[in-house]
């Protein structure tokens, strides 16, 4: 098959799970002898067209359309303020990408990743090309104050698409709440590179160096959070929960890795905690650095309030680490991490909206060191058997073929 991807993220422009997914799945599709072309923004420096790992990449730079477009914008859209410049650039990229799909075709199918690629996807759909809307998340979950225009666009795209793929059963339920038939929606989990994220690859000297850098003693218990410092990730509740963990486990140390809108607030709160019991790392981590941070941890905590999938939980699992995860509401994390009631637990489910529940989950996990190691071994085995990129690609390709 000849497949076109429309994605705002692609290496080296990766900001989160979307970019990781498009990178991995496109290379896996290529390994399955499929022809993959990714249409994505450039930066004026990157090549406009190149081959990367068997994947054809077409990059476009936004053309300024604001002078004429602003005249036609609604009062609601003008209220975006500076955000409307992003909107106008996004429209420009989508229109150029749609033209690129038509010019470089014929393709068998077009896949629009999230609402960010919907304009281009719906444009080529009008030209007769089958469209799949790949939903990685929805506006109603991403924001405390959802933008009604984006909500309408997502629903319009879901109705227009020939098929919808999403990342978890939790997300499928949320899409159905938009009035979309469940028969139109398929769930395909992400994968993880368990050869790269392998505890056996962790270097003992590098781990010792990390402990020294962060001021952790050899017998400290490292609790790792890795993700964006945003309210939706449960960062506030995690920090609020930590004193209760310290009261039960005085050697516990909280290591937060990430950046975001709560960065200044987190720094202030960690100063209040004092005694070197918590550290914030805002540096960019290379993949190797990230792997070693997982290896350093005794347990990982991802207390997301809304999480369509949660690829960090998969990476932690591949590294043999148990995890405490937010499992209330829309949570793909609840489908990745197996709670203690299952036959082979890999962590604990909590209601991340409640700090006391996060504290309970962490304390439960830390009660038994041998059990915690066993949960981590179960997590590694689960990642190896159920969450491979090859498996994800094969299931996704079967859906593509049905639609085409």
N, C-alpha and C positions, 0 to 999 in steps of 0.2 A: 504494500500500500504506500501511497504518497500522502503524507500527513503534514498539515500546517498547524503550528502552535502559535497562538497570540499570547504573549506574556510580558508584563512590565518588568519582570526580573529574569535575568539569565547571566551566567558568569561573564565578566567579573562583577556584575551588578546584582548582588544577592543581599537582601535585607532580612530575610526570614525564611520560614518553612516553604513558602511558595517557590522561591528561587532554588532551594535545595531540591524540591520535588521535580521541577521542570528540567533541571540539569540531569538528575539521576534517571528519570523516566525516559528522557530523550535518548540518552546513551544506551539504555537497556533496549529500547525499541530498535535502535540502529543495530545492536548486537543480534536482534531477532530478524535481521535482514529487511527492516522497514526503512523507507526513505523519509527522514524527518527534517523539516525546515522550521526554524524558530524565528519569528518576527518580533523584534524587541527594540527598545530604545537604545541609542548610542549616546556618546558624550562628546562627539567631535574629535576624539583622539583614537578611539577603537576603529578597526576596519569596518567599512560599511557592509562587507560581505566576506565571510571566511568559513572554512571547514574546521570544526572542533570535535575531535573524537568521533568522526563519522556523521556528525550533525551539521547541516547547512544553516548558517546563522546570517540573517539579514537585519541590519541595524539602521534605524532612522532617527534623525534629530528633529525635534519639533520646529515647525515653522510658525512664526508669530501671526496668529489670526485674530488677535484681540481687538485691533482697531475697528474692524468691521463687525465682529461678532458681538461686542459689548452692546451695540445698539439694539440687538434683538433679545438680549437676555432678560429674563423675568426679574422682578424685584427680589424674589426668593433666591435666585442664583447670584444676583449682585451682592446679596448679603453674605456670600462666601468670603467676601473681602479678598485678601491676597490668595486665598485658597482657589479662587476662580482662575488664577493664572495656571495653577496645576491642572485644573479642569480643561482649560483651553489647550494647553500643551498635550494633554492626554487625548483630546479629540483629534488634534493634528497627527499625533503618532498613530492612532487607530485608523484614520483615513489613509495615511500613507501605507500602513501595514496591509490594509485591505487591498489597496492598489497593487502592492507587492505580491500578495497571494494570487491575484488574478493574472498579473504579468508573468509570474514564474510557474504557473500551473501547466497543465491541469492537475489539481489535487483531488484525492478521493474524499477527504474529510478535513474540516477545520475545527480546532479545539480552542475555545476562548477560556483562558484561566482567570476566574473571578470577574467581577464587574468591570475591572480595568481593561479587559479585552473585548467587552461585549459589543461596543459600537462597531469595531472592525468585523467581529464575528457575524453580527446581524446583517452587515452590509454585504458580505460574501454569500450569506444565506439567500439574500435576494437575487443573487446571480446564479442560484441553483446548486450551491455547494452545501452538502449536509453539515449541520452544525452541532457540536457537542459543547454544552456549557459545563465546565469543570468547576464546581463550587468548593472552594477551600475555606470559606467563611461567609457570613452574611452581615450586612450592616446592622441589623437589629441586635446582633450579639456583640459586634465589635465596639459599639458606642453606647454610652448611657443616654445620649440624645441623638438617636438615629436620624440621618438626613433623609427626609421623605422622598427626595428625588432619586437618591441612590436605591432606596427600597423599591421604588417603582421600576427603576431600570432593571434591578435584579429579577423582579417578577416578570417583566416584559421579556427578558432574555430567557428565563426558564420556560415561558410559554412558547417562545419562538423556536427554541432549540429542538432538534430531533430527539435528543437524549440528554440526560443529565448524569454526570458522575460526581459523587462526593466522597468524603474521606472517612465517614463513620456513620454508624446507624443513628447516632444522636443528631448528626447534621441532616440525615434523611428525614427524620421526624420534623426538624425545623423547616425544611423546604416544603414538606407536605402541609404545614401550617399556613403556607402562602397560597394554598388552594391548588397545588400541583399534584397530579396523580402519582401515587407511589410506584405504579407500573413503569413510569418514565424514568425513575431514579435508580441508579446502581451505586453500590458502595464498593469502593476499592481502597483498601488500606495502603498507606505508604510502606516503604521498606527501609532498611538500614544496612549500611555496609559493615557487616559483622567481622569482616577480615581486617578492616581498618580500626573499627571500634572493638578492639580485642584486649582484654586485660593483660594478656601475655606480652603485648607489645610495649607496655609501660616500662619506662626506664627508671630503675631504682634511684640513680643519682639525680635525675630530673625531679622525681617526687620529693627527695630530700631537700633539693634546692627550693622547691615551692613551699615546703613547710617553713624553711628558714625565712624566705621572703615575706611570708604572711605572719611570722611570729608564732607559729603553732608548735606545741611540744609533741614529742613522739606519741604520747598517750592521749592526746586530745582527740575528741570525736568530731569529725568534720561533717557538717550538714551543708550540702551544696544546693544553692538555687542558681540556675543558669537561664536567663531569658531577659525580655524587655522589662524595664522598670516602669510598668504602667499599672494603673488600678485594676485592669482586667486580669492581670497575672497574679493577683492576690498578695502583692508585696506588702501592703499595709498590714494585712491580717497576719502575715508570716512574722513580721517584726514585732507586732503586738503579742504574738504567741510565744516568742522566744524566751522571755523571763520565766514563764511556766516550765519550759523545757530545762532551763538552767537550774531551777530549783530542785528538779529530780535528777539531773545529770550535769553536775558542776563542770565536767570536762568538755561539755558540748561547745562547739565553736561554729558560728554561722558564717559561711562564705557565699557572698552574693556576687554574681558575675553578670554584668549587663549595663545598659544605658537606657535612658528614657526620661519622660517628663517628671518622674518622681525622684530623680537623681539627687537634687539638693535636699529634699525632704529626708531621703534615706540617710544621707551623710549626717544630718542633724540628729536623727534618731539613733544612729550607731554611736555617735559621741555620747549621747545620754546613757546608752547601755554601758559604755566604758569597759575598763579592765581587759581590753584586747580580745573580748569574747566574740567579736564580729568584725568582718572585713568586707569592704566593697571594692570590686575590681571593675574598672570601666575601660580598661585597655582592650583593643581588638585582639581576639584570640585566633591564631592560626588553627587549622584543623588538628595539628599535632598538639598544640597547647591545650585545645579543648579536650582532647582525649586524655591528656595527663591530669586535667582538673577533675574529670570524672573518676579517674583512677585514684586520685587523692582522697575522694570522698568516702565516708563510711555509709552514708545514705544520701539520697537526693530528695528534694522537696519541690514539687511543682503545683502550688495551690491555686491554679487558675480558676477564676470564676466563670469564664467562658473559654472553651478550648475545642475547636472543631476536631483536631486530631492530637497534636502534641508530640512532635518528632523528637524533642529533647528526652522524653520518657523512653523512647525507643533506643536512642543512643546510650542512655544510662543503662538500660536493660542489656544491651549488647556488651557493655563494659562490666556486666555482672553486679549491678547495683540495684538494690531494692529502692522503691520510691514511695513517698507519701504524696498523693495527688488529689486535686479537687475533682470530685465526682458528681456534684449536684448540678442540676440544670443541663445545658448542652455541653457534654464532656466526652470527647473521644478518648481522653486519658483513662476513663473508667473501662474502656474496651481494651486498652493496652495492658494495664496493671491489674493483676488478679489479687483480690483481697483475701484476708486470712480465712474466710469461710470456704474457699475453694480447695481442691485437692492439692494444688501446687501453687501456693501463694507467691506473689512477687512484690507485695507492698500493701499499703493501706489506703482505703478510700475515705475522704473527709469532705465535709461541707466547707468549702474554702471561704464562704461568706462569714464564717464564725471562727474567730481567733482561737477560742477555747477548743474547738473541734480539731483544728490544725495541731495545737499543742498535744491533745489527746493522741492523735495519730502518730506523731513523732515519738512521744513517750512510749507508746505501745511497741513501736518498731525497735526502740533502743533497749527494751526490757531484757532481751535475750540476745547476746552477741552471736552465739552459734546459730540461732534461728535466723538472724539477720543475714548471715553469710549464706545459709541455705536458700533464703528467699532470693538472694542475688544470683545464685547458681540456677535457680528456676527461671529467673528473668533472662539470663543468657541463653538457656535452652529454648525458651519461647521465642526469642528473637531469631535464633538460628532456624527454627522449624516453621514459624508462621509469618515472619515479617522480612522477607527477602525482596530486593528490588526486582529480581527475575520473576518471582511469583506475582508481584504487583503489575509488572509489564505484561505478562501473559494474560492475566485477567482483563486488564485494560484493553489490550489489543483485541481480544475476543468481542468486547463491546463495540469497538471501532468497526470491526468487520460486519457485525450485525447491522449497524447504522448505515454503513456505506452500501 
